[in-house]
Amino acid sequence: MAFVDALGRPLRDLRISVTDRCNFRCTYCMPREVFGPDYQFLQRTELLTYEEIGRLARIFVEHGVEKIRLTGGEPLVRRDLHQLIALLRETPGLKDLTLTTNGSLLRAQAQRLRDAGLQRITVSLDSLDEAIFKSMNDVGVPPSVVLDGIEAARAAGLAPIKVNAVVKRGVNDDTIVDLARHFKGTGIIVRFIEFMDVGATNGWQMRHVVPAHEIVARINAELPIEPAEPNYRGEVARRWRYRDGSGEIGLITSITEPFCGDCTRARLSPEGELYTCLFGNRGHDFRSLLRDGASDDEISTFLGSVWRVRNDRYSEIRSEHTAGLRKVEMSHIGG
């Protein structure tokens, strides 16, 4: 039985964060001054095992989930991730299995991930400018490493490939056209993301946001684009296609054009807390149910009790007051 929330939104997408660790320290997600050498990450025993994730995935799919996206942290730092992909691939009724990564470890793992059953992939790449990208990831990784990972994913047959770029005013906004131009005509879709107030550590202020209409105008001035229809209800990115037919870009507009009304996503943290909104401040503990011997029916009942009362629409009601509330960090539950 498919679950529907208090605002009539079905449960369709499950994002599973497999680790809270990352080998980058991106300033808009996991700033070094907070996530430094003394930061206490989850212990291995606190993480859901692959078998526990697989069991929850099966139950979620039974209640409407069609797509699973693996996130982090950086999912590729978790050991033997291909084993989880192979396990999830066997989930009856699952239509789409994908993964979001920073791409730095992708070259070595792309073929193994594809062989295990991963269908497609999204890679984060905020700029092609070496100095800017190194500064944003704050570990000195150049864009060439990520580009090599993207090519390895393409060679392995992962498709379509999408590239996510978070745009922050005064940091990388002058490089968005270069990024669009680089991937134009390649079949790879670049999605530009408005800098969001996820968590409480990234120093978000509205003045740092480059609104989608400005991004569109900058690209259109050099690479003419026009609006395209969404592929499906609840699609996160607003689509724009090149007028010469050479591909498309996407805009993720959580700040200026919220899409809460069609949100069908739930997020599972590495330790088994379910969040019903990217900007949530409270999770729902599924790990205790698993480890205390709950039956599938009991887990299903709990899931239903969480989803049916869901009324989250943070981005639609965002204000100076709500933006300052403590929220779960994006590095913990994925984007």
C-alpha positions in Angstrom: 0.0 0.0 0.0 1.4 3.4 -1.0 1.6 6.0 1.7 0.4 9.6 1.1 1.2 12.5 3.5 -1.0 15.2 5.0 -0.7 17.4 1.9 -1.5 14.6 -0.5 2.2 13.9 -1.5 3.1 10.3 -2.1 6.2 8.6 -0.9 8.2 8.0 -4.1 11.9 8.7 -3.5 14.2 7.5 -0.8 17.7 9.0 -0.3 20.0 6.9 1.8 23.0 8.4 3.3 25.5 5.6 3.9 28.1 7.6 5.8 28.5 11.0 7.5 32.2 11.1 6.5 33.6 12.9 3.5 37.1 13.5 2.0 36.1 17.0 1.0 35.5 20.0 3.2 33.2 22.1 1.0 32.6 25.4 2.5 28.9 25.4 1.8 28.4 21.9 3.3 31.1 20.7 5.6 33.3 23.7 6.6 36.6 22.7 8.1 36.2 25.0 11.1 33.4 22.8 12.2 34.3 19.4 10.8 37.9 19.5 11.9 40.3 16.8 13.3 38.4 16.7 16.6 34.9 16.3 15.1 33.2 13.1 16.3 31.8 11.2 13.3 29.6 8.1 13.8 31.3 4.9 14.9 31.0 1.9 12.6 28.7 0.1 14.9 26.3 3.1 14.8 25.9 2.9 11.0 23.1 0.8 9.5 24.6 -2.4 8.0 24.1 -3.1 4.4 21.6 -5.8 5.3 19.6 -3.4 7.5 19.6 -0.8 4.7 18.4 -3.6 2.3 15.6 -4.6 4.5 14.4 -1.0 5.0 14.6 -0.4 1.3 12.4 -3.4 0.6 9.8 -2.2 3.1 9.9 1.4 1.7 9.4 0.1 -1.9 6.4 -1.9 -0.7 4.9 1.4 0.3 5.5 3.4 -2.8 9.2 4.2 -3.2 10.3 3.8 -6.8 13.7 5.5 -6.7 16.6 5.1 -4.3 19.6 7.5 -4.3 22.7 6.8 -2.3 24.3 9.8 -0.7 26.6 10.8 2.2 28.8 12.4 3.3 30.7 11.0 0.4 29.2 7.5 -0.3 32.3 6.2 -2.1 34.4 6.4 1.2 32.3 3.6 2.7 33.9 0.3 2.2 32.6 -2.1 -0.5 29.7 0.1 -1.5 29.2 -2.0 -4.6 28.0 -4.8 -2.3 25.1 -2.6 -1.1 24.3 -1.7 -4.7 24.1 -5.3 -5.6 21.8 -6.0 -2.7 19.5 -3.0 -3.5 19.4 -4.0 -7.2 17.5 -7.1 -6.1 14.7 -5.2 -4.4 11.4 -6.2 -6.1 9.6 -3.2 -7.6 12.6 -0.7 -7.4 12.7 1.2 -10.7 15.7 3.4 -10.3 19.0 3.2 -8.4 21.4 6.1 -8.5 24.2 7.7 -6.5 25.5 11.2 -5.8 29.3 11.6 -5.4 31.9 14.3 -5.4 33.7 12.3 -8.1 37.1 12.2 -6.5 37.1 8.4 -6.0 34.9 7.6 -9.0 37.6 6.7 -11.5 38.7 3.7 -9.5 35.1 2.5 -8.7 32.9 3.4 -11.7 33.1 0.0 -13.4 32.6 -1.9 -10.2 29.5 0.2 -9.4 28.0 -0.3 -12.8 28.7 -4.1 -12.7 26.9 -4.3 -9.3 23.8 -2.7 -10.9 24.1 1.1 -10.4 22.1 2.7 -13.3 23.2 6.3 -13.3 25.1 8.8 -11.3 25.3 12.5 -10.3 28.6 14.2 -9.7 29.2 17.4 -7.9 31.5 19.9 -9.6 31.1 23.5 -8.7 33.6 25.1 -11.1 36.1 24.3 -13.7 38.4 27.0 -12.5 41.2 25.2 -10.6 41.8 27.9 -7.9 38.1 28.4 -7.2 37.3 24.6 -7.1 40.2 23.9 -4.8 39.1 26.7 -2.5 35.5 25.5 -2.4 36.4 21.8 -1.7 39.1 23.0 0.7 41.3 19.9 0.3 43.1 21.0 -2.9 41.5 18.5 -5.3 41.6 20.0 -8.9 38.6 19.7 -11.2 40.6 17.4 -13.5 40.3 14.6 -10.9 36.5 14.9 -11.0 36.4 15.2 -14.8 38.4 11.9 -14.9 35.8 10.3 -12.7 33.0 11.5 -15.0 34.8 10.0 -18.0 35.3 6.7 -16.2 31.5 6.7 -15.4 30.7 7.3 -19.0 33.0 4.6 -20.1 31.4 2.2 -17.6 28.0 2.9 -19.1 26.5 4.9 -16.3 23.9 7.1 -17.9 22.6 9.6 -17.9 25.3 11.5 -16.0 24.3 14.7 -14.2 26.6 17.3 -12.8 25.5 19.4 -9.8 27.0 22.9 -9.2 26.2 24.9 -6.1 26.3 28.6 -7.0 27.5 31.1 -4.4 27.7 34.8 -5.2 31.2 36.2 -5.2 32.7 32.7 -5.1 32.0 30.8 -8.3 29.1 32.6 -10.0 31.4 34.1 -12.7 32.3 30.5 -13.9 28.8 29.1 -14.5 28.8 29.9 -18.2 32.1 28.1 -18.6 30.7 25.0 -16.9 27.6 25.0 -19.1 29.7 25.4 -22.2 32.1 22.6 -21.2 29.3 20.0 -21.1 27.1 21.4 -23.8 26.6 18.8 -26.5 28.1 15.9 -24.4 24.8 14.4 -23.2 25.8 15.4 -19.6 23.3 17.6 -17.9 24.6 20.4 -15.6 22.2 21.4 -12.8 22.9 24.7 -11.1 21.8 24.8 -7.4 20.9 27.9 -5.5 23.0 28.1 -2.3 20.8 26.7 0.4 20.4 27.2 4.2 20.8 23.5 4.9 22.0 22.8 8.4 23.5 25.5 10.7 27.2 25.6 9.8 27.6 27.0 6.3 27.0 30.6 7.1 24.1 31.0 4.7 22.8 34.5 4.0 20.4 35.5 1.3 23.0 37.9 -0.2 25.1 34.9 -1.2 22.3 33.4 -3.3 22.4 33.8 -7.0 18.7 33.4 -8.0 17.8 31.1 -10.8 16.5 33.8 -13.1 20.0 35.4 -13.0 21.7 32.2 -13.7 19.4 31.6 -16.7 20.0 35.1 -18.0 23.8 34.8 -17.8 23.8 31.5 -19.7 21.2 32.6 -22.2 23.2 35.6 -23.1 26.0 33.4 -24.5 24.3 30.0 -25.0 20.7 30.6 -25.9 18.2 28.4 -24.0 14.5 28.0 -23.6 12.2 26.4 -21.0 11.5 22.7 -21.3 8.6 20.7 -19.8 9.4 18.6 -16.7 10.0 14.9 -17.2 7.7 13.9 -14.3 5.7 15.3 -11.4 8.0 16.2 -8.6 11.2 16.6 -10.7 13.6 18.7 -8.6 15.3 20.6 -11.4 13.5 23.1 -13.7 14.6 22.1 -17.2 16.0 24.5 -19.9 17.2 23.2 -23.3 19.6 24.8 -25.7 17.9 26.3 -28.7 20.3 24.6 -31.1 19.2 21.2 -29.8 22.6 20.3 -28.2 21.3 19.3 -24.7 19.9 20.9 -21.6 20.6 22.3 -18.2 18.7 22.3 -14.9 18.0 24.8 -12.2 17.3 23.7 -8.6 15.5 26.7 -7.0 14.8 25.9 -3.4 15.3 29.5 -2.4 13.5 31.6 -5.0 11.0 29.1 -6.5 10.3 26.4 -3.9 8.9 23.1 -5.0 7.6 21.7 -1.7 4.2 21.1 -3.2 5.4 18.2 -5.2 8.1 16.8 -2.8 8.0 13.0 -2.6 11.3 12.5 -0.9 12.3 10.9 2.4 15.9 10.8 3.7 17.5 8.1 5.8 20.6 9.0 7.8 23.6 6.7 8.2 22.4 5.7 11.7 18.9 5.0 10.6 17.0 8.3 11.4 14.4 9.1 8.8 13.9 12.8 7.9 10.9 13.9 6.0 12.5 17.2 4.8 16.0 18.3 3.7 15.6 21.1 6.3 14.3 18.9 9.1 15.4 19.1 12.7 14.1 15.8 13.9 14.6 12.3 12.7 12.6 9.1 13.3 14.5 6.2 14.7 14.3 3.1 12.5 17.6 1.5 13.7 16.1 0.7 17.1 13.2 -1.0 15.5 15.6 -3.1 13.4 17.9 -4.1 16.2 15.1 -4.7 18.8 13.6 -7.4 16.6 10.6 -5.5 15.0 8.7 -7.3 12.3 8.3 -6.0 8.8 4.7 -5.1 9.7 5.7 -3.2 12.7 8.3 -1.2 10.7 5.7 -0.6 8.0 3.2 0.7 10.7 5.9 3.1 12.0 6.7 4.3 8.5 3.1 5.0 7.9 2.7 6.9 11.1 5.6 9.2 10.2 4.7 9.8 6.5 0.9 10.2 6.9 1.2 13.2 9.2 4.1 14.8 7.2 3.3 18.5 6.4 6.8 19.8 5.7 7.1 22.8 3.4 10.1 24.6 4.8 11.1 26.3 1.6 7.7 27.8 1.1 7.6 29.3 4.5 11.3 30.3 4.8 11.9 33.6 6.6 14.7 35.2 8.5 13.4 33.4 11.6 13.1 29.9 10.1 16.4 30.2 8.3 18.2 30.5 11.6 16.7 27.4 13.1 19.0 24.5 13.8 18.6 21.9 11.1 20.2 18.6 10.3 23.4 19.0 8.3 23.4 18.2 4.6 26.6 16.3 5.0 24.7 13.9 7.3 21.6 13.2 5.2 22.7 14.1 1.7 21.3 16.7 -0.6 
